[in-house]
């Protein structure tokens, strides 16, 4: 039940070190690290969809009506 686990984002200077630390703790069964990975994964997915949408549609907005391809 990680939703009931108190957790906070891990801080650090080196992105890869921070992610490796979170991943290792999650593999060791630390529920706070599992929650953190879930939040980070969801955030990455949202940002990725904005990037893809912006690249695919002019101005980041999908055409409406008959203009949809």
ROMARRO-129979 format. One record per residue (C-alpha): residue number from 1; residue in one letter; x, y, z. Coordinates in nm, 4 decimals, m for minus. Example, Ala and Ser with C-alpha at 12.3 -4.5 7.8 and 13.67 -1.06 7.14 Angstrom:
! residues 2
+-----+------+----------+----------+----------+
| seq | type |        u |        v |        w |
+-----+------+----------+----------+----------+
|   1 |    a |   1.2300 |  m0.4500 |   0.7800 |
|   2 |    s |   1.3670 |  m0.1060 |   0.7140 |
+-----+------+----------+----------+----------+
//
This chain:
! residues 69
+-----+------+----------+----------+----------+
| seq | type |        u |        v |        w |
+-----+------+----------+----------+----------+
|   1 |    x |   0.0000 |   0.0000 |   0.0000 |
|   2 |    x |   0.2467 |   0.2672 |  m0.1146 |
|   3 |    x |  m0.0341 |   0.5231 |  m0.1383 |
|   4 |    x |  m0.0404 |   0.5266 |   0.2412 |
|   5 |    x |   0.3373 |   0.5553 |   0.2704 |
|   6 |    x |   0.4872 |   0.8896 |   0.3597 |
|   7 |    x |   0.7557 |   0.9832 |   0.1073 |
|   8 |    x |   0.9332 |   1.2819 |  m0.0449 |
|   9 |    x |   1.1319 |   1.3452 |  m0.3599 |
|  10 |    x |   1.4993 |   1.2574 |  m0.3395 |
|  11 |    x |   1.7266 |   1.5550 |  m0.3996 |
|  12 |    x |   2.0745 |   1.5665 |  m0.5443 |
|  13 |    x |   2.3080 |   1.7267 |  m0.7941 |
|  14 |    x |   2.3608 |   1.4314 |  m1.0303 |
|  15 |    x |   2.0449 |   1.3109 |  m1.2037 |
|  16 |    x |   2.1744 |   0.9605 |  m1.2677 |
|  17 |    x |   2.2969 |   0.9145 |  m0.9111 |
|  18 |    x |   1.9590 |   1.0228 |  m0.7750 |
|  19 |    x |   1.7676 |   0.7897 |  m1.0091 |
|  20 |    x |   2.0048 |   0.4997 |  m0.9337 |
|  21 |    x |   1.9538 |   0.5579 |  m0.5613 |
|  22 |    x |   1.5753 |   0.5621 |  m0.5945 |
|  23 |    x |   1.5801 |   0.2514 |  m0.8146 |
|  24 |    x |   1.8037 |   0.0570 |  m0.5744 |
|  25 |    x |   1.5819 |   0.1473 |  m0.2791 |
|  26 |    x |   1.2707 |   0.0452 |  m0.4739 |
|  27 |    x |   1.4270 |  m0.2899 |  m0.5624 |
|  28 |    x |   1.5084 |  m0.3386 |  m0.1942 |
|  29 |    x |   1.1387 |  m0.2993 |  m0.1186 |
|  30 |    x |   1.1298 |   0.0553 |   0.0181 |
|  31 |    x |   0.7733 |   0.1664 |  m0.0458 |
|  32 |    x |   0.8616 |   0.5366 |  m0.0432 |
|  33 |    x |   1.1014 |   0.4782 |  m0.3328 |
|  34 |    x |   0.8337 |   0.2829 |  m0.5218 |
|  35 |    x |   0.5940 |   0.5748 |  m0.4767 |
|  36 |    x |   0.8606 |   0.8175 |  m0.5936 |
|  37 |    x |   0.9290 |   0.6152 |  m0.9092 |
|  38 |    x |   0.5564 |   0.6041 |  m0.9802 |
|  39 |    x |   0.5267 |   0.9818 |  m0.9521 |
|  40 |    x |   0.8389 |   1.0413 |  m1.1616 |
|  41 |    x |   0.7175 |   0.7963 |  m1.4270 |
|  42 |    x |   0.3792 |   0.9660 |  m1.4462 |
|  43 |    x |   0.5396 |   1.3077 |  m1.4725 |
|  44 |    x |   0.7708 |   1.1865 |  m1.7498 |
|  45 |    x |   0.4723 |   1.0469 |  m1.9407 |
|  46 |    x |   0.2829 |   1.3755 |  m1.9175 |
|  47 |    x |   0.5853 |   1.5768 |  m2.0336 |
|  48 |    x |   0.6486 |   1.3329 |  m2.3187 |
|  49 |    x |   0.2907 |   1.3686 |  m2.4407 |
|  50 |    x |   0.3248 |   1.7483 |  m2.4472 |
|  51 |    x |   0.6504 |   1.7225 |  m2.6440 |
|  52 |    x |   0.5025 |   1.4781 |  m2.8953 |
|  53 |    x |   0.1858 |   1.6845 |  m2.9310 |
|  54 |    x |   0.3896 |   2.0005 |  m2.9883 |
|  55 |    x |   0.5989 |   1.8324 |  m3.2550 |
|  56 |    x |   0.2998 |   1.6749 |  m3.4250 |
|  57 |    x |   0.0569 |   1.9650 |  m3.4298 |
|  58 |    x |   0.1372 |   2.3227 |  m3.5148 |
|  59 |    x |   0.1388 |   2.5309 |  m3.1993 |
|  60 |    x |   0.0783 |   2.2223 |  m2.9859 |
|  61 |    x |  m0.2942 |   2.2253 |  m3.0642 |
|  62 |    x |  m0.4764 |   1.9532 |  m3.2450 |
|  63 |    x |  m0.6733 |   2.0647 |  m3.5530 |
|  64 |    x |  m1.0521 |   2.0490 |  m3.5136 |
|  65 |    x |  m1.3313 |   1.9199 |  m3.7333 |
|  66 |    x |  m1.2470 |   1.8228 |  m4.0908 |
|  67 |    x |  m0.8839 |   1.9324 |  m4.0480 |
|  68 |    x |  m0.8060 |   1.6256 |  m3.8306 |
|  69 |    x |  m0.5868 |   1.3798 |  m4.0185 |
+-----+------+----------+----------+----------+
//
